[in-house]
Amino acid sequence: MTDANVFQLTQPETFADPLTEILRNGRSSGGRGEEVVYRPDDRAVAHSQLTAFRQWCEARTGQNLPDHAAMDRFSVKEFRSFWRLFLEWCELPREGAVEPVCVGDACKTARFFPNLRLNYTECLLAGSPDQPVLTACHGGGSQKRFTRGALRVAVAGLASSLQRLGVRRGDHVAAIARNNAEVVIAALATAAVGATFASCAPDMGVPAILARFASLDPVVLFGCLGAKPWDSGAPVAERVAGAAAGLPSLAAIVALDNGSLPVGERTVPLHRLADLLCDAVGDEEGPGWLRYPFNQPLFTMFSSGTTGPPKCIQHGAGGTLLEHVKEHRLHCDLAPGDKLFFQTSCGWMMWNWQLSALASGVELVLYDGPLEGPDTFWRIVAEEGATVFGTNPGYLHFCEQRRFSPRRAFDLSALRAVLSTGSILYPRQYDWVRDEVNGAVSLQSISGGTDIIGCFVLGNPNLPIHRGEIQCRSLGLDVRSLPPPDDPEAGIGELVCANPFPSRPLGFHGDADGTRFHAAYFAQNPGFWTHGDLIEATPQGGWRLHGRSDGVLNVRGIRIGTAEIYRILDSIEEIREAMAVEQQAEEEAGGSRMILLVVLREGLVLDDMLAKHIRSELVRCGSPAFAPARIAQVAALPLTFSGKRSEAAARDAVNGRPVRNRDALQNPECLKTIANHPVLRAPPAIRASHGPAPAGGVIPNGDRLRRELQAICEHVLGVSPIGWSENLLGLGADSLALLNLLLEIEGYAGRPMPLSTFLSAQSVEALATVLSIGAEAMAAQQAGWGQDEEPVCRFLDEPFPRVERATIATLSIVRSDNMPIPMISLFRSKLALLNYELRRLYFVVVWKMDIKKGTRISLSAKLDKVNPSGMHIGQNTAVAFRSAILAHDFVNGRFRDVFIGDNCLIGAGSVIMPGVQIGDNCIVSPNSVVLQNVPAGSIVMGNPAKIVLKNIITGPWGTRGPIQESSREKSPAIAGAE
C-alpha cells in the first residue's frame, strides 16, 4: 500500500471537533450525559498554562480562540503553526532554523523540524543548580535527594565515562534496572552522548530480556545486581548475567548498586556506577552539551509482540521531548514547584514520560519497592508532598476493595491531580476518588501507548471532568473514532490519528524498508495511524475507551504480546495449539484477566499438574505478568478460511459479545464451547472446609491450618496442587494478582492481611506460620495470663485508642500506686530477673547474638536462630511472650540483620520482619507486624504496623507513665479517628 491513499488534510470535515462530528454523523453509544465529578474554578482556569498559551497564540496569529474547542480545531487544522508556536513558547534550549516545521503531509513519512538541533539531557537539566529535582524513595524507607546541580554533575561525569568505555553517537545502551536515581543518571548520560537508551524491569526472565535487547547489539549494559527482599524468581544478578551472556556486542557491564555478578558468570568487564562517577570530572554547568538533529534516536521501546518477537520502536529526541512537554505543561499544567510521583517501573513507557517532566521544572519522586498494602503509594504522596500522582486503575481498585480511605489516613492537602493510565478507568472509580481522596482533586484518565511514547487522549486543566470519561484529545493530534465499514453509524470505532505528529516513531530498528512499520500502523486503515484501541466520542466532547481491538492483551495495566506467550508454550510438548485472550472482568484488579485456551495432544487431559507446569514456564521464561488467570482446555480454536487462528473471534466469545467475523470462520461451532466453558466464570466465594474462623477467635493450627490455606490458594489462583513450601509468586501471583487471595484469607482468618505479608511469607507454610503467631498471641490474651503469666512483662494488653488515652506500659514490679510490695513478690521478681538474665546469656554465649545487658526475653519469644549474628537488641529492652524477631527471609533464605534499640518494648504476639531497624524508646503494641523502620520515640501498632504516637520517652523495658496530652504528637490516623 502506497501513500497515494493518504487522507487529504485539506478536507474541511477533518477538523470538526468531536461534538460536531457526533451531531453530524448520528449517534454515540454514550447515552445520557454523565455527571460532572470535578469542575475547575475560574481562577485556576485563568492561571493555567493552557490558557496562557491559548492567549499567546491569539496574539501571534490574530485568530479568535475563545475556548478549548476552538483551540483544538486550530491545533489540528493548522498543526504546523501550532507546533512552531508551542516550540517558541516553551523556550527549550535549541539551535538552528525552525522552518520548515514539517516536511510532508502523510502521517507515515512526515518529518518535523529537520533543521533544528537540541540535546535532550540539556533540556531536562537546565535551571537553577539549587532547585530540588529528584527524590528516590526505597522500599526499606531510605531516600536519596538530588538538586538540579548535583544531578547535572553526576550525569556529566557518567557521560564522560561512557565515552571512555567506547560509547559513541548512534550506539545502543541497555538497562535492567529498578526505578531509582541511578537509572535516571544512566539514561540521561546515554542521551547526552547521542546514544539510544533501552530499559526493562528486573522481573523479566532472560529469554524475554534477550528478545528485546539482542537485536540492538548494545555496547553497555546497566544492571541492578543487589537482591531485594521483595524479589521473586531467579536473583536479579543471575538475570543480568544471563542477559549479558547472550549479548556478544557488550563492551562493559555497569552495576548501578553494590551487588555482584555470580561467580564465574562475568564475560565482559564489570564497572560500578559509583566508581565511574568518582573517576570522572564533572562540570556543574554542564559539559557544553553537544546538540544533535531533532530526530536523533533517543529511546528504544518495545512492541507487545503480537506477531513475533517484540519490535524495537525507535523514538526521536525532539519529537518525544516536544510531545511530553506539551502534555506536561498544557494538559497536566505541570510547572516549577510541582512534585510528580508516578507509580511505574523501567519497563513501562510512563517511566520515560515522567523523566521528561524534568524539562518543565518539576521535581520527580521515584519509588523502588513493593506494594505493601493499599496505603503504600498514598503514604509517599503524603510524606513527599506530591502535587500530581500517577497510578493505574488496578491500584485504585485495590484500595477500593480494601475499603481504604486515603483522605482519612493521610494529609493529602498538597495533591491537586491524580493521573490514571494502563487500562480502562471505570465510572465508579471516579466516585471513589472524589469520596475517598478529595473532591477537589481532579482524576484524569490518560491513554496513549509505547508506540507513540505519549497520549492520544488525556486531561485538561480548563475543562470539567465527566464521570467515566477522558476529557479531550491531545492538542495537535487529529484523533478520531473510525467506525467499522459494515456499521458506519457505530459510536465505537478504531482509535486513529489522521494527521502527522512529532512523536510518531522514527521506525523499527532493523526495518530498513519500513515494511513492518507500515504493516503495524498503516496497513489496516491507509492514511491513518491505527493504534489498536476501541474508542468512543461522547456527547460532552470527551472520550471513552473500550479495550483493545487487536491481539494485544492489557492485563492489570501491562500490555502483553501473544507471540511471546506462544513462543514459550511451544516448548511444552503436551500443547498442540494455544490462544491467549483478554476477558473483561470488573471484579479483577485492573478490570481484566488473561484466559489461555489450549488444545492438547490427542488423549491428554488438562490436569492440575500440567496447568501448574504451564504457569511456571510462562513465569520463568517470561515474567509473572505472563501467567494466565484461567486455563481452559478446548477441542478446537477458531480458524479463518485461510487457516489463521482468529484471536478476535475467541476474544468476543469469552466476553459474551457477538462475534464480528463469524462468517469468515471455517469452524464457528467451536465458539459456543469456548463461550460456555466453566473456567470463564468468576470464582465463587471461598468456603473453607471447616468454615471461617470466628471473628476475633482462634484459627486452627498445624496441618489443619496448612490444608485449609492450601485449599484457598489453589481455588483462588486456579492452580492445583500447590505444595506447602511452593513459592506462590513463582506461579505468577504478582502484587495485584494476590489481591483476591488476600481478601479470601482475611475472611477466613478474621484478621487483616496486608499485601506485604508476602514479602516473607510466599508459601502456604510461611502463611500458616504468620497466622499461627498471631493466633497464639490472641488466644493467650483472651484466655488471660493464667499459668503462663510472666509477671515482669505486663504491657499493652488493651487495643488502641483506649490504651493511648491511658497509661501505656508498666512492669508489674514497678508499682505506680506506691503500695508496699510483699516479700514473696520480691522473691518471685528476683527469681524472674535471674531467669531473664540466664536466657539472655544463653542467646549471647551459645548463639552469638548481640543482646545487651538488662534485656528481658520471654521464654516463649522466638529469636531467629538461622541468622543469629544478625540479631542486635539494645539494653533494657523487653521482648514479650510469643513474639518473633526474624533476621532472615525463610522463603528465599536471604539474611537481613535486625536492630532494636534501648528501652524498647516488643509486645505480645508481635512479628519483627527481617531488616527492620527500631530506634531507642519505642513500643510495639501486641499482634503488630513491623515491616519498616521505626524512628526513635515512637509507638507503633497494627498489621502492618504504623506509627500512632511520636516523641515519647520510655524507661527500661518500655515503661512510662500517663501520656501528657500537651506533649504528644498524634499521627494523622489517630487524629482523624478522634
URLIN-V964142 format. One record per residue. PHI is phi in whole degrees, -180 to 180 (* if undefined). Layout:
{{PHI} {PHI}}
//
This chain:
{{*} {-97} {-83} {-64} {-94} {-63} {-62} {-79} {-74} {-83} {-71} {-63} {-68} {-59} {-103} {-66} {-72} {-54} {-66} {-63} {-62} {-64} {-65} {-79} {-90} {123} {-108} {-128} {-80} {-70} {70} {-68} {-66} {-75} {-67} {-82} {-103} {-154} {-136} {-68} {-79} {-61} {-66} {-63} {-65} {-64} {-103} {-73} {-68} {-64} {-65} {-61} {-71} {-60} {-66} {-65} {-64} {-59} {-67} {-80} {-106} {77} {-86} {-94} {-123} {-73} {-148} {-70} {-60} {-68} {-64} {-63} {-63} {-62} {-66} {-93} {-66} {-118} {-63} {-66} {-63} {-60} {-71} {-65} {-65} {-68} {-60} {-68} {-67} {-82} {57} {-73} {-61} {-164} {-150} {100} {-87} {-75} {-90} {-75} {-70} {-144} {-101} {101} {-108} {-87} {-57} {-71} {-122} {-62} {-128} {-96} {44} {-66} {-103} {-103} {-132} {-158} {-124} {-55} {-65} {-59} {-65} {-78} {-103} {-66} {128} {-62} {-67} {-90} {-74} {-61} {-130} {-153} {-126} {-105} {-100} {-117} {-57} {-80} {105} {-77} {-142} {-129} {-124} {-128} {-89} {-62} {-66} {-65} {-68} {-60} {-62} {-64} {-67} {-62} {-65} {-68} {-60} {-63} {-66} {-62} {-65} {-67} {-80} {103} {-77} {-127} {-56} {93} {-74} {-111} {-126} {-120} {-146} {-113} {-141} {-87} {-83} {-135} {-67} {-63} {-74} {-63} {-61} {-63} {-65} {-70} {-66} {-62} {-65} {-62} {-96} {84} {-90} {-108} {-108} {-133} {-140} {-146} {-79} {-77} {-89} {-76} {-75} {-59} {-59} {-69} {-64} {-67} {-61} {-95} {-92} {-59} {-73} {-80} {52} {-65} {-87} {-129} {-120} {-84} {-153} {-88} {-104} {-73} {-80} {-123} {-63} {-93} {-65} {-131} {75} {-63} {-56} {-63} {-63} {-68} {-67} {-63} {-63} {-64} {-67} {-62} {-64} {-96} {-123} {-65} {-77} {-65} {-101} {-163} {-112} {-118} {-79} {-84} {-141} {-94} {-70} {-129} {-77} {-57} {-59} {82} {-99} {-79} {-109} {-136} {-58} {-108} {-117} {-109} {-55} {-59} {-69} {-64} {-70} {-69} {-74} {-85} {-107} {-99} {-121} {-61} {-85} {98} {-87} {68} {-51} {-74} {-97} {-114} {-55} {-52} {-98} {-60} {-58} {-118} {-119} {-107} {-106} {-129} {-69} {-73} {82} {-86} {-122} {154} {-58} {-55} {-82} {-90} {-91} {-93} {-114} {-81} {-66} {-68} {-65} {-61} {-64} {-65} {-65} {-64} {-64} {-62} {-65} {-67} {-84} {-86} {-90} {-103} {58} {-76} {-151} {-52} {103} {-81} {-119} {-105} {-118} {-116} {-77} {-154} {-126} {-74} {-96} {-122} {-63} {-67} {-66} {-66} {-62} {-68} {-58} {-66} {-64} {-59} {-68} {-97} {80} {-87} {-93} {-92} {-117} {-108} {-135} {-118} {175} {-85} {-82} {-88} {174} {-64} {-88} {-53} {-79} {-64} {-63} {-65} {-55} {-71} {-68} {-93} {66} {-62} {-94} {-132} {-119} {-104} {-149} {-138} {-59} {-62} {-69} {-64} {-64} {-58} {-62} {-65} {-63} {-85} {53} {-93} {-117} {-59} {-68} {-85} {-91} {-138} {-88} {-108} {-65} {-77} {-75} {-120} {-151} {-119} {-104} {-128} {-154} {108} {-162} {-71} {-96} {-79} {-54} {-64} {-72} {-65} {-64} {-64} {-65} {-62} {-84} {-109} {-107} {-180} {-66} {-89} {-94} {-84} {-100} {-111} {-81} {-127} {-151} {-162} {166} {-56} {-60} {-114} {45} {-166} {-116} {-92} {-133} {-167} {-85} {-154} {-68} {-101} {-113} {-69} {-109} {-95} {-55} {83} {-124} {-88} {-69} {-160} {-87} {-69} {-58} {88} {-113} {-84} {-79} {-140} {-105} {-95} {-70} {-65} {-59} {-84} {-147} {-64} {-95} {-64} {-79} {-97} {-149} {-70} {-77} {-130} {-125} {-101} {-132} {-65} {-148} {-64} {-89} {-60} {-58} {-69} {148} {-99} {-64} {83} {-109} {-59} {-93} {76} {-62} {-68} {-63} {-63} {-64} {-74} {-125} {-125} {-73} {-69} {-132} {-53} {91} {-117} {-74} {-109} {-93} {97} {-109} {-97} {-142} {-138} {-83} {-104} {-61} {-82} {92} {-98} {-140} {-136} {-88} {-132} {94} {-86} {-106} {-110} {-88} {-72} {-93} {-124} {-114} {54} {82} {-110} {-87} {-129} {-85} {-67} {-63} {-65} {-67} {-66} {-64} {-71} {-68} {-61} {-83} {-98} {-67} {-71} {-93} {-91} {-144} {-149} {-147} {-106} {-135} {-99} {-112} {-70} {-150} {-61} {-75} {-84} {-63} {93} {83} {-157} {-149} {-94} {-111} {-109} {-96} {-127} {-108} {-92} {-64} {-54} {89} {-92} {-125} {-73} {-98} {-64} {-66} {-68} {-60} {-66} {-63} {-62} {-62} {-62} {-67} {-65} {-71} {-67} {-92} {-115} {-163} {-57} {-66} {-80} {-75} {-74} {-73} {-140} {-120} {-123} {-84} {-129} {-80} {-157} {-109} {-65} {-124} {-80} {-68} {-88} {90} {-88} {-73} {-106} {-66} {-62} {-67} {-65} {-63} {-62} {-66} {-70} {-98} {70} {-101} {-61} {-79} {-73} {-111} {-59} {-68} {-90} {-101} {-87} {-136} {-63} {-65} {-70} {-68} {-64} {-64} {-64} {-63} {-99} {-63} {-63} {-64} {-76} {-72} {-63} {-66} {-72} {-62} {-71} {-127} {-63} {-61} {-109} {81} {-67} {-68} {-58} {-57} {73} {-95} {-98} {-85} {-65} {-124} {63} {-66} {-63} {-62} {-63} {-64} {-72} {-65} {-61} {-63} {-64} {-62} {-64} {-71} {-71} {-83} {70} {-125} {-155} {-84} {-110} {-68} {-61} {-100} {-76} {-73} {-67} {-67} {-69} {-93} {95} {-85} {-84} {-55} {-76} {-66} {-79} {-55} {-62} {-63} {-63} {-62} {-70} {-67} {-59} {-64} {-71} {-86} {69} {-153} {-65} {-128} {-69} {-60} {-67} {-52} {-78} {-63} {-120} {-130} {-107} {-139} {-60} {-59} {-68} {-62} {-63} {-64} {-62} {-67} {-65} {-60} {-66} {-67} {-63} {-65} {-65} {-65} {-64} {-68} {-71} {-82} {85} {-72} {51} {-73} {-93} {-61} {-118} {-64} {-81} {-121} {-98} {-161} {35} {-99} {-120} {-75} {-73} {-92} {-59} {-64} {-72} {-100} {-127} {-75} {-77} {-148} {-153} {-99} {-66} {-86} {-102} {-84} {-91} {-102} {59} {-81} {-65} {-98} {-59} {-60} {-61} {-68} {-61} {-62} {-64} {-66} {-65} {-64} {-64} {-62} {-64} {-61} {-64} {-68} {-62} {-66} {-62} {-63} {-59} {-68} {-74} {-80} {-78} {-102} {60} {-82} {-95} {-126} {-77} {-61} {87} {-79} {-117} {-118} {-60} {-63} {-98} {-73} {-114} {-107} {-65} {-97} {-75} {-125} {-63} {-70} {-89} {-99} {-129} {-128} {-73} {-84} {56} {-111} {-108} {-112} {-80} {-66} {59} {-87} {-138} {-120} {-107} {-120} {-153} {-85} {-78} {-90} {-106} {79} {-79} {-90} {-144} {-65} {-113} {-125} {-124} {-78} {-82} {57} {-106} {-132} {-102} {-69} {-59} {73} {-77} {-124} {-103} {-78} {-58} {85} {-77} {-120} {-115} {-73} {-66} {60} {-115} {-126} {-106} {-72} {-58} {65} {-85} {-119} {-95} {-108} {-125} {-60} {-116} {-68} {-56} {72} {-124} {-112} {-122} {-154} {103} {-135} {-77} {-68} {-130} {-73} {-112} {-140} {-126} {59} {-94} {-125} {-118} {-95} {-55} {63} {78} {-75} {-163} {-90} {-59} {-75} {-88} {-58} {-78} {-105} {-85} {-116} {-85} {-79} {-57} {-65} {-68} {-62} {-67} {-66} {-78}}
//
